[in-house]
Amino acid sequence: MRRMAMAAALCFVSAAAFAQDVKTDFDKNANFAAIKTFAVKIGTSWNNQISEKRITDEITQTLTEKGWKVTDANPDAVVVLHGATEKQKSLNTFYSGMGGYGGYGWRGWGGGMGTGTATTTTSEYLVGTLVVDIFDAKTKQLMFRGTASDEISDKPEKNIKKVEKASAKMFKDFPPGSKEKK
């Protein structure tokens, strides 16, 4: 029973380590209703032009679906994209062969000399972070910030789906104040 509980806990921790994390914040005094047009640019390059284009296109499409129009001439808002990657390490411990009572005995006292092993492995993975800043083009004030972090896959198709999911989460209730709170 203890082994099953430990295995379940390990699975939960492993899944949580790779869960997509999306957060947003915005200026409560910003007038999002006045924004009709926007331009997008890369602020901090992550040195992958293909990925930068995919993300720029995804954010542009998402904001266009929200009613904003993209323009290079006198936009109301400027959307600045920042990207970064970071290597992370994950420790995974696996238990096997606890046998007997595993040294816990009856009610935690004495008893069985179960044998077992614990094996810990280290794995490295790459985490990508995207920051989306939206500035009022006239005042240069930050109106909105969205951040998304997730493990980067070796497969471009998976990364495309992750970007789409992050964009959907980030702009779910955008522009701020457009959805009535229940």
C-alpha positions, 0 to 999 in steps of 0.5 A: 500500500505504501508503494502504491501511495509513493508511486502515485505521489511521484507521478503527481509531482512529475506531472506538476513539474511539466505543467504549463504555467500562464499568468497575466496582470494588467493596469486597472486604469488602462482604457482597453476599449480605446485600443483598436489597432496594434503592432507586434515586435520582438523585444528579447530574441530567443535566437530561433527565427522560425519559433519567433515567427510562429509565436508572433503569428499566434499572438497576432491571430489571437488579438485579431480574433479579439477585435484588434487590427494589426497595423504598422502605421500609428498603432494604438498599442505595441505588443512586445514579445520576449523569449527565454530558455533555461535548462532545468533538472528533475530528480526522479526516485523509484522504490522497489522490493520493499518486502515484509514491513519494510522495517516499519513493523506493527504500528511502527515498532520493530518488525520485518527487515524488508529489503528494498532499493531506491534509485534516483535519476537526474534528467535535464529538460529545457523550459521556455518562457514567453512574456507578452507586454502590451504598451499604450503606444501614445503614453508608453505605459505598460497596460498588460503582461502575460507570461507562459512557461512550459517544457520545450519539446524536440518535436515542433508540432508539440511546441506549436500546440503548447503555444496555441494553448498558452495564447488561449489561456493568456487571452481568455478574458481579454481585453480585461474587463470584457467579461463580467465576473460571476 
